[in-house]
Every structure is written in structure tokens, then in C-alpha cells.
Amino acid sequence: MQFPSIIQKQAKGFMAQSFGLIGLAVMGENLALNVERNGFPIAVYNRTSSVTEKFLSTRAEGKNVKGTFSLEEFVQSLDRPRKILIMVKAGGPVDAVINQLKPLLDKDDMIIDGGNSLYEDTERRVKELESTGLSFIGMGVSGGEEGALNGPSLMPGGTEAAYREIEPIVTKIAAQVDDGPCVTYIGPGGSGHYVKMVHNGIEYGDMQLIAEAYDLLKNVGGLNHTQLHEVFAEWNTTEELDSFLIEITADIFRKIDPDTNQPLVEMILDSAGQKGTGRWTVMSALELGVSIPTIIAAVNARIISSYKQERVAASNQLSGPSITAYGDTKAFVNMVRDALYCSKICSYAQGMALLSKASQEFNYNLNLSEMARIWKGGCIIRARFLNKIQQAFIHDPQLPNLLLAPEFKQTILDRQASWRETLAIAAKSGIPVPAFSASLDYFDSYRRASLPQNLTQAQRDYFGAHTYERTDKSGVFHTEWTTEDKVPAGV
């Protein structure tokens, strides 16, 4: 049976919706409203009918949003080729929805997964669905609830032909910055979700670095919450630190808890969770052999924060140095600012290096300057600083590490004394700064021509005959280390 044309539908008083969305949690609702606001009639479906009914009678009332109450009705309400965005929990729920949809769809229809799916799952789904004549896109969506409603950063991966089908929609609903919408074709397979995963890893690093700056300013600098607000608000006006995360941090310090009349942030339990993307970033980096110590430190910091009861008990038994207030508050604030910025450069350098290696390993052909560009608006890590990253990769697309970009290199060379002094003060005060420390260690390791892993290689050869290479001649060598050869005197 031939599907009715648009003109036939109009003549019969029926007009199919041009886009569909499954999953009406807050992110799904906001994306649906964003799509409709930008001129694309949308059909929605949620497994729980009452959720759909509430959405239709409240936020979607009077809008070109068609609520449906079965997947069959949902699919039939869409214009062909159908474009369906799934906003459900990653993992099994995504596969379940796909399996329910497949028998109802026709050749060239498209499914888009907008959740935080593991890129390997997306690779599998692209292959499985494309082989049946359906299109599949794994699309990272960043920006939280506000971004979903008013313009997120979007990272779609799959076939380029599939992307071109949704390009008119995604370029409209994405955040808009001075050089275009915050969306681009990322690459094949699971590349969109891979880029989103690394974006989230960088986000972990950013958040931990800011938390460490707060800890130092509060406990060594002696700043109260009004002063903390003022410092972060001032930092948010600078080219280096102007960002969404710094902006909301400044706002957080102003919020007073009505129950205690204390700053609300101090009433929040210091135990942070994670949803998986940070851990996945670490696992992928280990598998690809890419060093991302700042991001690893951020994940570890969340993990150890969850040991709340153990930490409280340990605090009564394990002592450390007393904290001495730094005498010159203004100077200390500037030192922490420099340490934060230098550490941030290192964190982004690690994330971009991981994207570069993954691009080579998985044949994603990522454009790193474009990755920086689409993160400039809508997403959680949006920041003025990304302009510099974008320009660094435009100037040199093969740049091996952001630390070697002229501006970033000079910035760290100019500020490293403050960076090092900040870490020394933290150590003397017994305040953990794992992400600051990991960033400095990364910088110091990257800049050194020689590292002590020559000893590591000797040890491995000694106990496991793993062999080693030499500095003075080519080849692979093994030594019988238990012979009586003596090191010459004075060597």
C-alpha cells in the first residue's frame, strides 16, 4: 500500500508530524518543546500514559505536539521517512525500545539515540539497523534541562547520509554561537557518543578543579561565601575562566538555606555520584594508552567522597598538619586562579589527545577544531576558553598536544610558579588537590625528555624477561641480572 502524500493528508484533514520523540522525562519534554518551537510539528510517546497526558495538558498545551498512547499510533502519526528520537535510559532500555520499533518501521526510517549510551553499543546498533535498511544515529546531547529547551550542544554520529536527513532540524534546535549552530557531523559509527563521553570526562575534570579551588580559597584563604561569590563572579569576566561552570559556581555561593540561614552549599552532603561516562572515559583512555590523569583524579575524587562514614571515622584517628591562613588574601586568590587555569589547560589537553587517538584508532576522522566550536554554546563545559582551543587546531590540525600550542605554552610558562606554590601550600596544609596535582604531574612528565621508566623496564626484564630497548643502539635486549657484574666506582 502506498503511503499517502502530504497533499492527500492535508485534503483529508490529517497532517503527519515531521519528528517523533519517545521518553518524556524532563530532557525529553524540553527537547520536544525545542523542536516544536523551531517549526517542526512533533509526536510524542511515553510508556506511562499519564506522563504523556500531563505533558499535553500543561507544557505542551496549545502547541503543535501530538500525544500518542501506543507505539503503533506514534509511528503512524509520523511523516515518512520517519525520524524518531529516543530519550530513555542508556543500555537495555534503548535496545528494548529499538526492538519494539523495528517491526513498525519502513525502509529509510531513522532512529536517533539521544541518551548517554556507551559508544560501543552505538557501533553495534548502527551496524544492525543499517543492515535492515533503517538509519541509526547516536547523538550526544549536552546542556542539561536548560540546554535541551533553549539550545543544546549536539554530537551526532552515524552515516553522513543519515546526518544530512536531520541536519535541517538539529541546526535549528542547537545552541547558536557567533560562528554557527553548536552541532556538526561528528563521524561514523559511535563517534557522536564517544565525543559526548569525552566531553563528560572533561566536565568531570573541570568540576573537580573548581571544587579544589573552592576548598583552598575557603580553608586557606579564609574567604566567606560572599567573598567566594565575588571571586568567582570576577573570574567569570576573564578570558581565561569565563564559563558556565564558573558562572553557576558564583551563583551557588549566594544561595542561603531557609531552614538554617546558612549557605546552602555547606548543608549539602559531600558525597558525589557518577553516571558512568567519566568511568567510561577512563576505561577507554587506558585501553588506547592515552594519559588522562586529571580526569582519572576527578573520577577517583568522586569515588572516595562516597566513603563518607569511613572518612568521618578516620578523621578521629588520622591527623595531619594544621591549616594556616595565607597572609595576603588577594595574592592567594590570584595564585589559585593561575593554578586553576593551568590545570584546566592540562585537563582539556588530555581530553583532546584522547579524541585524537580514538579518531585514529576507530577511523572517526574527527575535526578537533569543530569539536571545540560546538562546545562553545549549549553544553556544560561551554567557555570562552574554547575559542583558543578551536583556533589552535585550525592553525595546526595535527597539533599533538594543546600544551604545545603557542598561547597555551606561554600561559603555563608564565604562571607555573604560582601553580607550583599553590600545590605546595595545599600539601603543607593537608588539603587534597588531586586534580591540580595530576595536572601539574602531567605537565612535568610531558615536558621532561627523560623519565625513570628505564628502571621500570629493567625491573620487568629482571623478574619476567620482558626485554628492553637501549638508548645507544637499536634492537631488543635481555639481561641475566643475577650475574656478578659490578658497576664501576663513581658511576
RAMO-V308659 format. One record per residue. N is the residue number from 0. RES is the residue in three letters. SS is DSSP state (@ for helix, = for strand, . for the rest). PSI is psi in radians with two decimals (none if undefined). Layout:
N&RES&SS&PSI  N&RES&SS&PSI
This chain:
0&MET&.&2.29  1&GLN&.&2.35  2&PHE&.&2.38  3&PRO&.&2.48  4&SER&.&2.91  5&ILE&@&-0.72  6&ILE&@&-0.74  7&GLN&@&-0.69  8&LYS&@&-0.76  9&GLN&@&-0.69  10&ALA&@&-0.54  11&LYS&.&0.03  12&GLY&.&0.23  13&PHE&.&2.23  14&MET&.&2.07  15&ALA&.&2.61  16&GLN&=&2.57  17&SER&.&-0.15  18&PHE&=&2.59  19&GLY&=&2.62  20&LEU&=&2.31  21&ILE&=&2.18  22&GLY&.&1.74  23&LEU&.&0.81  24&ALA&.&-3.11  25&VAL&@&-0.77  26&MET&@&-0.76  27&GLY&@&-0.79  28&GLU&@&-0.82  29&ASN&@&-0.69  30&LEU&@&-0.68  31&ALA&@&-0.77  32&LEU&@&-0.62  33&ASN&@&-0.82  34&VAL&@&-0.82  35&GLU&@&-0.73  36&ARG&@&-0.51  37&ASN&.&0.27  38&GLY&.&0.27  39&PHE&.&1.87  40&PRO&.&2.38  41&ILE&=&2.49  42&ALA&=&2.50  43&VAL&=&2.65  44&TYR&=&2.43  45&ASN&.&2.47  46&ARG&.&-0.65  47&THR&.&1.95  48&SER&@&-0.59  49&SER&@&-0.53  50&VAL&@&-0.76  51&THR&@&-0.80  52&GLU&@&-0.73  53&LYS&@&-0.74  54&PHE&@&-0.77  55&LEU&@&-0.58  56&SER&@&-0.11  57&THR&.&-1.62  58&ARG&.&-0.54  59&ALA&.&0.01  60&GLU&.&2.30  61&GLY&.&0.05  62&LYS&.&2.89  63&ASN&.&1.11  64&VAL&=&2.11  65&LYS&=&2.07  66&GLY&=&2.39  67&THR&=&2.75  68&PHE&.&0.23  69&SER&.&2.72  70&LEU&@&-0.59  71&GLU&@&-0.82  72&GLU&@&-0.71  73&PHE&@&-0.89  74&VAL&@&-0.73  75&GLN&@&-0.35  76&SER&.&-0.07  77&LEU&=&2.46  78&ASP&.&2.60  79&ARG&.&2.61  80&PRO&.&2.38  81&ARG&.&2.55  82&LYS&=&1.97  83&ILE&=&2.12  84&LEU&=&2.17  85&ILE&=&2.19  86&MET&.&1.25  87&VAL&.&2.99  88&LYS&.&2.44  89&ALA&.&2.73  90&GLY&.&-2.36  91&GLY&@&-0.74  92&PRO&@&-0.62  93&VAL&@&-0.82  94&ASP&@&-0.66  95&ALA&@&-0.80  96&VAL&@&-0.75  97&ILE&@&-0.79  98&ASN&@&-0.56  99&GLN&@&-0.57  100&LEU&@&-0.66  101&LYS&@&-0.80  102&PRO&.&-0.29  103&LEU&.&-0.17  104&LEU&.&2.85  105&ASP&.&2.88  106&LYS&.&2.42  107&ASP&.&-0.07  108&ASP&.&2.74  109&MET&=&2.41  110&ILE&=&2.35  111&ILE&=&2.15  112&ASP&=&1.94  113&GLY&.&0.19  114&GLY&.&-3.10  115&ASN&.&1.12  116&SER&.&2.63  117&LEU&.&2.31  118&TYR&@&-0.55  119&GLU&@&-0.62  120&ASP&@&-0.67  121&THR&@&-0.72  122&GLU&@&-0.81  123&ARG&@&-0.78  124&ARG&@&-0.66  125&VAL&@&-0.83  126&LYS&@&-0.79  127&GLU&@&-0.78  128&LEU&@&-0.67  129&GLU&@&-0.58  130&SER&.&-0.31  131&THR&.&0.05  132&GLY&.&0.00  133&LEU&.&2.72  134&SER&=&2.59  135&PHE&=&2.34  136&ILE&=&2.26  137&GLY&=&2.00  138&MET&=&1.99  139&GLY&=&2.39  140&VAL&=&2.05  141&SER&=&2.54  142&GLY&.&-0.04  143&GLY&@&-2.85  144&GLU&@&-0.75  145&GLU&@&-0.73  146&GLY&@&-0.75  147&ALA&@&-0.65  148&LEU&@&-0.75  149&ASN&@&-0.07  150&GLY&.&1.72  151&PRO&=&3.04  152&SER&=&2.24  153&LEU&=&2.38  154&MET&=&1.41  155&PRO&=&2.29  156&GLY&=&2.61  157&GLY&.&-2.68  158&THR&.&2.61  159&GLU&@&-0.58  160&ALA&@&-0.72  161&ALA&@&-0.74  162&TYR&@&-0.74  163&ARG&@&-0.49  164&GLU&@&-0.61  165&ILE&@&-0.05  166&GLU&@&-0.75  167&PRO&@&-0.54  168&ILE&@&-0.90  169&VAL&@&-0.53  170&THR&@&-0.38  171&LYS&@&-0.70  172&ILE&@&-0.25  173&ALA&=&2.79  174&ALA&.&2.58  175&GLN&=&2.23  176&VAL&=&-3.12  177&ASP&.&-0.42  178&ASP&.&0.55  179&GLY&=&3.11  180&PRO&=&2.60  181&CYS&.&1.05  182&VAL&=&2.58  183&THR&=&2.84  184&TYR&=&2.05  185&ILE&=&-0.89  186&GLY&=&-2.98  187&PRO&.&2.99  188&GLY&.&-2.28  189&GLY&.&0.34  190&SER&@&-0.65  191&GLY&@&-0.79  192&HIS&@&-0.49  193&TYR&@&-0.80  194&VAL&@&-0.71  195&LYS&@&-0.68  196&MET&@&-0.82  197&VAL&@&-0.66  198&HIS&@&-0.80  199&ASN&@&-0.61  200&GLY&@&-0.77  201&ILE&@&-0.68  202&GLU&@&-0.76  203&TYR&@&-0.84  204&GLY&@&-0.82  205&ASP&@&-0.84  206&MET&@&-0.71  207&GLN&@&-0.71  208&LEU&@&-0.73  209&ILE&@&-0.70  210&ALA&@&-0.68  211&GLU&@&-0.66  212&ALA&@&-0.76  213&TYR&@&-0.80  214&ASP&@&-0.78  215&LEU&@&-0.80  216&LEU&@&-0.65  217&LYS&@&-0.82  218&ASN&@&-0.47  219&VAL&.&-0.75  220&GLY&.&-0.36  221&GLY&.&0.38  222&LEU&.&2.39  223&ASN&.&3.14  224&HIS&@&-0.49  225&THR&@&-0.75  226&GLN&@&-0.67  227&LEU&@&-0.75  228&HIS&@&-0.80  229&GLU&@&-0.71  230&VAL&@&-0.85  231&PHE&@&-0.59  232&ALA&@&-0.67  233&GLU&@&-0.73  234&TRP&@&-0.58  235&ASN&.&-0.13  236&THR&.&-0.09  237&THR&.&2.68  238&GLU&.&-0.57  239&GLU&.&-0.74  240&LEU&.&0.02  241&ASP&.&1.96  242&SER&=&2.87  243&PHE&@&-0.76  244&LEU&@&-0.66  245&ILE&@&-0.68  246&GLU&@&-0.84  247&ILE&@&-0.49  248&THR&@&-0.75  249&ALA&@&-0.72  250&ASP&@&-0.70  251&ILE&@&-0.68  252&PHE&.&-0.20  253&ARG&.&-0.28  254&LYS&.&2.17  255&ILE&=&2.36  256&ASP&.&2.09  257&PRO&.&-0.41  258&ASP&.&-0.59  259&THR&.&-0.19  260&ASN&.&0.42  261&GLN&.&2.80  262&PRO&=&2.25  263&LEU&@&-0.64  264&VAL&@&-0.54  265&GLU&@&-0.17  266&MET&@&-0.02  267&ILE&.&2.34  268&LEU&.&2.34  269&ASP&.&1.02  270&SER&.&1.87  271&ALA&.&2.58  272&GLY&.&3.12  273&GLN&.&2.64  274&LYS&.&-0.01  275&GLY&.&-0.58  276&THR&@&-0.60  277&GLY&@&-0.79  278&ARG&@&-0.73  279&TRP&@&-0.66  280&THR&@&-0.78  281&VAL&@&-0.78  282&MET&@&-0.75  283&SER&@&-0.73  284&ALA&@&-0.72  285&LEU&@&-0.72  286&GLU&@&-0.62  287&LEU&@&-0.13  288&GLY&.&0.71  289&VAL&.&2.31  290&SER&.&2.06  291&ILE&.&1.03  292&PRO&@&-0.55  293&THR&@&-0.75  294&ILE&@&-0.70  295&ILE&@&-0.77  296&ALA&@&-0.66  297&ALA&@&-0.72  298&VAL&@&-0.78  299&ASN&@&-0.65  300&ALA&@&-0.69  301&ARG&@&-0.68  302&ILE&@&-0.87  303&ILE&@&-0.45  304&SER&@&-0.45  305&SER&.&-0.17  306&TYR&.&0.80  307&LYS&@&-0.91  308&GLN&@&-0.71  309&GLU&@&-0.71  310&ARG&@&-0.69  311&VAL&@&-0.77  312&ALA&@&-0.75  313&ALA&@&-0.56  314&SER&@&-0.36  315&ASN&.&-0.12  316&GLN&.&-0.52  317&LEU&.&2.12  318&SER&.&2.82  319&GLY&.&-3.00  320&PRO&.&2.64  321&SER&.&2.63  322&ILE&.&2.18  323&THR&.&2.21  324&ALA&.&2.43  325&TYR&.&2.33  326&GLY&.&-0.79  327&ASP&.&1.69  328&THR&@&-0.80  329&LYS&@&-0.74  330&ALA&@&-0.69  331&PHE&@&-0.71  332&VAL&@&-0.75  333&ASN&@&-0.64  334&MET&@&-0.78  335&VAL&@&-0.70  336&ARG&@&-0.82  337&ASP&@&-0.72  338&ALA&@&-0.70  339&LEU&@&-0.79  340&TYR&@&-0.78  341&CYS&@&-0.73  342&SER&@&-0.66  343&LYS&@&-0.74  344&ILE&@&-0.79  345&CYS&@&-0.70  346&SER&@&-0.80  347&TYR&@&-0.62  348&ALA&@&-0.73  349&GLN&@&-0.79  350&GLY&@&-0.76  351&MET&@&-0.60  352&ALA&@&-0.66  353&LEU&@&-0.75  354&LEU&@&-0.72  355&SER&@&-0.80  356&LYS&@&-0.73  357&ALA&@&-0.67  358&SER&@&-0.74  359&GLN&@&-0.77  360&GLU&@&-0.69  361&PHE&@&0.09  362&ASN&.&0.74  363&TYR&.&-0.45  364&ASN&.&0.86  365&LEU&.&2.46  366&ASN&.&1.77  367&LEU&@&-0.53  368&SER&@&-0.61  369&GLU&@&-0.62  370&MET&@&-0.78  371&ALA&@&-0.68  372&ARG&@&-0.79  373&ILE&@&-0.19  374&TRP&.&-0.02  375&LYS&.&-0.25  376&GLY&.&2.69  377&GLY&.&-0.67  378&CYS&.&2.99  379&ILE&.&-0.56  380&ILE&.&0.27  381&ARG&.&2.40  382&ALA&=&2.63  383&ARG&.&-0.55  384&PHE&.&-0.47  385&LEU&@&-0.40  386&ASN&@&-0.71  387&LYS&@&-0.65  388&ILE&@&-0.77  389&GLN&@&-0.84  390&GLN&@&-0.61  391&ALA&@&-0.73  392&PHE&@&-0.40  393&ILE&@&-0.77  394&HIS&@&-0.68  395&ASP&.&1.57  396&PRO&.&-0.37  397&GLN&.&0.26  398&LEU&.&2.09  399&PRO&.&-0.46  400&ASN&.&2.42  401&LEU&@&-0.45  402&LEU&@&-0.35  403&LEU&@&-0.12  404&ALA&.&2.32  405&PRO&@&-0.78  406&GLU&@&-0.76  407&PHE&@&-0.70  408&LYS&@&-0.83  409&GLN&@&-0.64  410&THR&@&-0.83  411&ILE&@&-0.70  412&LEU&@&-0.63  413&ASP&@&-0.49  414&ARG&@&0.01  415&GLN&@&-0.45  416&ALA&@&-0.77  417&SER&@&-0.69  418&TRP&@&-0.87  419&ARG&@&-0.69  420&GLU&@&-0.66  421&THR&@&-0.77  422&LEU&@&-0.61  423&ALA&@&-0.74  424&ILE&@&-0.73  425&ALA&@&-0.78  426&ALA&@&-0.75  427&LYS&@&-0.45  428&SER&@&-0.10  429&GLY&.&0.45  430&ILE&.&2.08  431&PRO&.&2.30  432&VAL&.&1.16  433&PRO&@&-0.63  434&ALA&@&-0.71  435&PHE&@&-0.83  436&SER&@&-0.74  437&ALA&@&-0.65  438&SER&@&-0.78  439&LEU&@&-0.71  440&ASP&@&-0.69  441&TYR&@&-0.82  442&PHE&@&-0.83  443&ASP&@&-0.62  444&SER&@&-0.73  445&TYR&@&-0.57  446&ARG&@&-0.17  447&ARG&.&2.29  448&ALA&.&-0.47  449&SER&.&2.33  450&LEU&.&2.84  451&PRO&.&0.25  452&GLN&@&-0.08  453&ASN&@&-0.68  454&LEU&@&-0.71  455&THR&@&-0.75  456&GLN&@&-0.65  457&ALA&@&-0.76  458&GLN&@&-0.78  459&ARG&@&-0.68  460&ASP&@&-0.63  461&TYR&@&-0.89  462&PHE&@&-0.28  463&GLY&@&0.10  464&ALA&.&0.72  465&HIS&.&-0.14  466&THR&.&2.98  467&TYR&=&2.88  468&GLU&.&2.82  469&ARG&.&2.81  470&THR&.&-0.32  471&ASP&.&-0.17  472&LYS&.&2.72  473&SER&.&2.86  474&GLY&.&3.10  475&VAL&.&2.32  476&PHE&=&2.70  477&HIS&.&2.48  478&THR&.&2.49  479&GLU&.&1.70  480&TRP&.&-0.23  481&THR&.&0.08  482&THR&.&2.94  483&GLU&.&0.30  484&ASP&.&2.35  485&LYS&.&2.51  486&VAL&.&2.28  487&PRO&.&2.56  488&ALA&.&2.38  489&GLY&.&-0.11  490&VAL&.&none
